[in-house]
Amino acid sequence: MVCQRDRYQLLQQAAQKTVRILPGSPPNTCLAAKASAAALQRLGRSFRQARLIKDKSAERQILSIYDDRIQTEQQLATVYGKWSAQVLLQHQIVLHLLLQSLALILFIAVCMVLCDAWCGI
């Protein structure tokens, strides 16, 4: 059984994992560097012009896929943040209800003691 505190910690861990994949992460940076380096090497070779266009197109598609993945990870991180806030809110509500119940029990006990003292006179 997972308690409120455990759920919050699990959500925080999941959010941290998604933040590691955001922009500037190695896959996106390495691929961009590879694309520019490959483009510079191939510029001098006119007989491979068609292949260069095809390779650039493929690299752009891969970069687009990585950008989509980064955007999805950002959205996931936002959702995890909202879930974490919800878990904290639920924790506060439960704590408030417990304190309210405890106050009611103490009020009833005080009333019983006062009634017992008043009836015993």
C-alpha positions as CSV (number, residue, x, y, z in Angstrom):
1,M,0.0,0.0,0.0
2,V,1.4,3.4,-1.0
3,C,0.9,6.2,1.4
4,Q,0.6,9.9,0.5
5,R,4.3,10.6,1.3
6,D,5.4,7.7,-0.9
7,R,3.2,8.9,-3.8
8,Y,4.7,12.4,-3.5
9,Q,8.3,11.0,-3.6
10,L,7.5,8.8,-6.6
11,L,6.1,11.7,-8.5
12,Q,9.1,13.8,-7.7
13,Q,11.5,11.1,-8.9
14,A,9.5,10.7,-12.1
15,A,9.6,14.5,-12.7
16,Q,13.4,14.5,-12.2
17,K,13.8,11.8,-14.7
18,T,11.8,13.8,-17.3
19,V,13.8,17.0,-16.6
20,R,17.0,15.2,-17.6
21,I,15.8,14.8,-21.2
22,L,14.9,18.4,-21.7
23,P,16.7,20.8,-24.2
24,G,20.5,20.7,-24.0
25,S,20.5,17.0,-23.3
26,P,23.2,15.0,-25.0
27,P,21.1,13.3,-27.7
28,N,19.8,16.6,-29.1
29,T,23.2,18.4,-28.8
30,C,25.2,15.6,-30.2
31,L,22.9,15.1,-33.1
32,A,23.0,18.9,-33.9
33,A,26.8,18.9,-33.8
34,K,26.9,15.7,-36.0
35,A,24.5,17.3,-38.5
36,S,26.6,20.5,-38.8
37,A,29.9,18.5,-39.0
38,A,28.6,16.2,-41.6
39,A,27.3,19.1,-43.6
40,L,30.7,20.8,-43.6
41,Q,32.5,17.6,-44.7
42,R,30.1,17.0,-47.6
43,L,30.0,20.5,-49.0
44,G,33.1,20.0,-51.0
45,R,31.9,16.9,-52.7
46,S,29.7,17.9,-55.6
47,F,29.0,14.4,-56.9
48,R,27.3,13.5,-53.6
49,Q,24.9,16.4,-53.7
50,A,21.8,14.3,-53.9
51,R,23.0,12.2,-51.0
52,L,23.7,15.3,-49.0
53,I,20.2,16.5,-49.5
54,K,18.8,13.1,-48.5
55,D,21.0,12.9,-45.4
56,K,20.1,16.5,-44.4
57,S,16.5,15.6,-44.8
58,A,16.9,12.5,-42.6
59,E,18.8,14.5,-40.0
60,R,16.1,17.1,-39.9
61,Q,13.5,14.4,-39.4
62,I,15.5,13.0,-36.5
63,L,15.9,16.4,-35.0
64,S,12.2,16.9,-35.4
65,I,11.6,13.6,-33.6
66,Y,13.9,14.7,-30.8
67,D,12.2,18.0,-30.5
68,D,8.8,16.3,-30.3
69,R,10.1,14.0,-27.6
70,I,11.5,17.0,-25.7
71,Q,8.1,18.7,-25.9
72,T,6.4,15.6,-24.7
73,E,8.8,15.3,-21.8
74,Q,8.1,18.9,-20.9
75,Q,4.4,18.3,-20.9
76,L,5.0,15.1,-18.8
77,A,7.1,17.1,-16.3
78,T,4.2,19.7,-16.0
79,V,1.7,16.9,-15.4
80,Y,4.0,15.4,-12.7
81,G,4.2,18.8,-11.1
82,K,0.4,19.1,-11.0
83,W,0.1,15.6,-9.6
84,S,2.6,16.4,-6.9
85,A,0.7,19.5,-5.9
86,Q,-2.5,17.5,-5.8
87,V,-0.9,14.9,-3.5
88,L,0.3,17.7,-1.2
89,L,-3.2,19.2,-1.2
90,Q,-4.7,15.8,-0.3
91,H,-2.2,15.4,2.5
92,Q,-3.2,18.8,3.9
93,I,-6.9,17.9,3.7
94,V,-6.4,14.7,5.5
95,L,-4.4,16.4,8.2
96,H,-7.1,19.1,8.6
97,L,-9.8,16.4,8.9
98,L,-7.8,14.5,11.5
99,L,-7.3,17.7,13.6
100,Q,-10.9,18.5,13.2
101,S,-11.9,15.1,14.5
102,L,-9.5,15.3,17.4
103,A,-10.9,18.7,18.3
104,L,-14.5,17.3,18.2
105,I,-13.4,14.3,20.5
106,L,-11.8,16.7,22.9
107,F,-14.9,18.9,23.0
108,I,-17.1,15.9,23.7
109,A,-14.7,14.8,26.5
110,V,-14.7,18.3,28.1
111,C,-18.5,18.4,27.9
112,M,-18.8,15.0,29.5
113,V,-16.4,16.1,32.3
114,L,-18.5,19.3,32.8
115,C,-21.8,17.4,32.8
116,D,-20.4,14.8,35.3
117,A,-19.2,17.6,37.6
118,W,-22.5,19.5,37.3
119,C,-24.6,16.3,37.9
120,G,-22.3,15.4,40.8
121,I,-23.1,18.6,42.8
